[in-house]
Amino acid sequence: MIALVDDLDEKKVSNKSKKTDTKKVAMLRQALVKLWTIHQKRKADNTALRQLMQLDDALLKDMGLSRDKLVSIQNGSSTFNSLVKRTILSDRDQACSTTPLRK
């Protein structure tokens, strides 16, 4: 049986559309927050990279960095996170691989 338009309950139809609109607004808000967070992180990374590039090679070496690593970050072939993780892991591996002193 086909329902006529007059038979539909207008309140049910409007409630359904309000629920969908609310879900869409929540999803849009969530997407915008995520995009804004990514933007802010990139902005902070770019600022940090500019400041690090202004340092001399000796100071970078003392911090465990090299200009080559910074250039690779600038070109996009590497990220700050991967650089930090790699440095932390290599430091940890070096610390764990030390041989105990002989008696």
Residue frames relative to the residue before (quaternion, step in Angstrom):
aa qw qx qy qz dx dy dz
M 1.0000 0.0000 0.0000 0.0000 0.00 0.00 0.00
I 0.3211 -0.7429 0.5613 0.1729 3.54 -0.96 0.87
A 0.3341 -0.7451 0.5442 0.1925 3.54 -0.82 1.02
L 0.3973 -0.6967 0.5452 0.2439 3.51 -1.02 0.79
V 0.6311 -0.5457 0.3947 0.3850 3.54 -1.18 0.56
D 0.6352 0.5449 -0.3342 0.4334 3.60 1.02 -0.72
D 0.6435 0.5457 -0.3210 0.4301 3.58 1.18 -0.59
L 0.5701 0.6089 -0.3872 0.3929 3.63 1.16 -0.41
D 0.4028 -0.6901 0.5475 0.2485 3.50 -1.07 0.77
E 0.4023 -0.7522 0.4693 0.2281 3.59 -0.47 1.17
K 0.6226 0.5489 -0.3489 0.4351 3.60 1.04 -0.67
K 0.6501 0.5120 -0.3216 0.4602 3.59 0.95 -0.82
V 0.6589 0.5083 -0.3064 0.4622 3.56 0.96 -0.88
S 0.6861 0.4726 -0.2946 0.4681 3.60 0.88 -0.87
N 0.6215 0.5352 -0.3412 0.4592 3.63 1.07 -0.68
K 0.6482 0.5117 -0.3220 0.4630 3.57 0.97 -0.83
S 0.6790 0.4797 -0.3028 0.4661 3.58 0.89 -0.85
K 0.6226 0.5287 -0.3442 0.4631 3.61 1.08 -0.63
K 0.6421 0.5182 -0.3244 0.4626 3.59 0.99 -0.83
T 0.6656 0.4866 -0.3116 0.4724 3.58 0.94 -0.86
D 0.6371 0.5209 -0.3314 0.4615 3.57 0.99 -0.77
T 0.6444 0.5208 -0.3190 0.4601 3.58 0.98 -0.83
K 0.6495 0.5036 -0.3137 0.4755 3.59 0.98 -0.82
K 0.6541 0.5134 -0.3131 0.4589 3.58 0.97 -0.85
V 0.6488 0.5092 -0.3121 0.4716 3.57 0.98 -0.82
A 0.6509 0.5083 -0.3162 0.4668 3.59 0.98 -0.82
M 0.6557 0.5003 -0.3095 0.4733 3.59 0.97 -0.83
L 0.6459 0.5134 -0.3126 0.4707 3.57 1.01 -0.83
R 0.6416 0.5185 -0.3176 0.4676 3.57 0.98 -0.85
Q 0.6538 0.5148 -0.3055 0.4628 3.58 0.95 -0.89
A 0.6537 0.5052 -0.3098 0.4705 3.60 0.97 -0.83
L 0.6605 0.5070 -0.3101 0.4589 3.58 0.96 -0.84
V 0.6328 0.5188 -0.3318 0.4694 3.60 1.00 -0.78
K 0.6563 0.5095 -0.3116 0.4611 3.57 0.96 -0.85
L 0.6556 0.5023 -0.3084 0.4720 3.59 0.96 -0.85
W 0.6513 0.5141 -0.3146 0.4609 3.58 0.97 -0.84
T 0.6371 0.5242 -0.3197 0.4659 3.58 1.01 -0.80
I 0.6473 0.5069 -0.3122 0.4760 3.59 0.96 -0.87
H 0.6432 0.5287 -0.3160 0.4549 3.58 0.97 -0.87
Q 0.6744 0.4974 -0.2943 0.4596 3.58 0.89 -0.94
K 0.6433 0.5172 -0.3189 0.4658 3.60 1.02 -0.80
R 0.6576 0.4996 -0.3125 0.4693 3.59 0.93 -0.85
K 0.6332 0.5349 -0.3234 0.4565 3.54 1.01 -0.81
A 0.6693 0.4844 -0.2946 0.4802 3.60 0.94 -0.88
D 0.6407 0.5209 -0.3250 0.4609 3.61 1.00 -0.79
N 0.6591 0.5065 -0.3087 0.4623 3.58 0.96 -0.83
T 0.6336 0.5175 -0.3259 0.4739 3.57 1.04 -0.76
A 0.6586 0.5009 -0.3039 0.4722 3.58 0.93 -0.90
L 0.6517 0.5206 -0.3141 0.4535 3.58 0.96 -0.83
R 0.6390 0.5159 -0.3238 0.4697 3.60 0.98 -0.82
Q 0.6722 0.4935 -0.2991 0.4639 3.57 0.94 -0.86
L 0.6584 0.4994 -0.3133 0.4679 3.59 0.98 -0.77
M 0.6393 0.5350 -0.3295 0.4433 3.59 1.02 -0.75
Q 0.6385 0.5341 -0.3257 0.4483 3.61 1.18 -0.47
L 0.5836 0.5845 -0.3771 0.4190 3.61 1.21 -0.30
D 0.5029 -0.6441 0.4753 0.3261 3.57 -1.19 0.49
D 0.6952 -0.5190 0.3167 0.3835 3.57 -1.26 0.49
A 0.6298 0.5440 -0.3446 0.4343 3.60 1.01 -0.74
L 0.6723 0.4849 -0.2947 0.4755 3.57 0.94 -0.87
L 0.6241 0.5260 -0.3371 0.4693 3.59 1.03 -0.74
K 0.6432 0.5242 -0.3196 0.4576 3.57 1.01 -0.86
D 0.6297 0.5362 -0.3262 0.4578 3.59 1.02 -0.78
M 0.6939 0.4492 -0.2618 0.4982 3.57 1.12 -0.69
G 0.5376 -0.6451 0.3970 0.3704 3.59 1.24 -0.06
L 0.5883 0.5544 -0.3645 0.4624 3.54 1.25 0.45
S 0.1656 -0.7477 0.6236 0.1569 3.52 -1.28 0.23
R 0.6232 -0.5505 0.3960 0.3895 3.53 -1.18 0.48
D 0.5894 0.5800 -0.3636 0.4290 3.61 1.11 -0.63
K 0.6498 0.5064 -0.3149 0.4714 3.58 0.99 -0.84
L 0.6554 0.5100 -0.3125 0.4612 3.57 0.99 -0.81
V 0.6383 0.5147 -0.3227 0.4728 3.58 1.03 -0.78
S 0.6460 0.5087 -0.3320 0.4623 3.61 0.99 -0.75
I 0.6176 0.5131 -0.3410 0.4889 3.59 1.10 -0.61
Q 0.6551 0.5209 -0.3049 0.4544 3.55 0.96 -0.89
N 0.6884 0.4712 -0.2776 0.4765 3.60 1.03 -0.79
G 0.5213 -0.6611 0.4004 0.3619 3.57 1.22 -0.33
S 0.5310 0.6376 -0.4183 0.3695 3.60 1.21 0.04
S 0.7649 0.1765 -0.1237 0.6070 3.58 1.28 -0.16
T 0.2603 -0.7585 0.5726 0.1704 3.58 -1.24 0.32
F 0.6545 -0.4923 0.3895 0.4214 3.55 -1.28 0.30
N 0.6461 0.5379 -0.3274 0.4313 3.58 0.93 -0.89
S 0.6835 0.4711 -0.3028 0.4682 3.58 0.85 -0.89
L 0.6190 0.5434 -0.3374 0.4558 3.57 1.06 -0.72
V 0.6762 0.4840 -0.2888 0.4744 3.57 0.89 -0.94
K 0.6615 0.5011 -0.3164 0.4596 3.61 0.88 -0.91
R 0.6580 0.5118 -0.3144 0.4542 3.57 0.92 -0.91
T 0.6624 0.5019 -0.3042 0.4656 3.59 0.94 -0.87
I 0.6628 0.4974 -0.3095 0.4664 3.58 0.89 -0.90
L 0.6778 0.4917 -0.3010 0.4564 3.59 0.88 -0.90
S 0.6666 0.4847 -0.3236 0.4647 3.59 0.93 -0.80
D 0.6261 0.5224 -0.3373 0.4704 3.60 1.04 -0.72
R 0.6538 0.5088 -0.3085 0.4674 3.57 0.97 -0.86
D 0.6657 0.5057 -0.3064 0.4552 3.58 0.93 -0.90
Q 0.6410 0.5122 -0.3225 0.4720 3.57 1.03 -0.77
A 0.6601 0.5042 -0.3102 0.4625 3.58 0.98 -0.81
C 0.6884 0.4758 -0.2811 0.4697 3.59 1.02 -0.75
S 0.7003 0.4981 -0.2785 0.4289 3.59 1.06 -0.61
T 0.4463 0.6859 -0.4691 0.3320 3.58 1.21 0.09
T 0.3906 -0.7215 0.5209 0.2354 3.55 -0.94 0.83
P 0.5009 -0.6510 0.4647 0.3307 3.58 -0.98 0.71
L 0.5771 -0.5921 0.4415 0.3485 3.52 -1.20 0.55
R 0.4356 -0.6896 0.5120 0.2695 3.55 -1.06 0.76
K 0.4839 -0.6688 0.4845 0.2895 3.53 -1.13 0.65
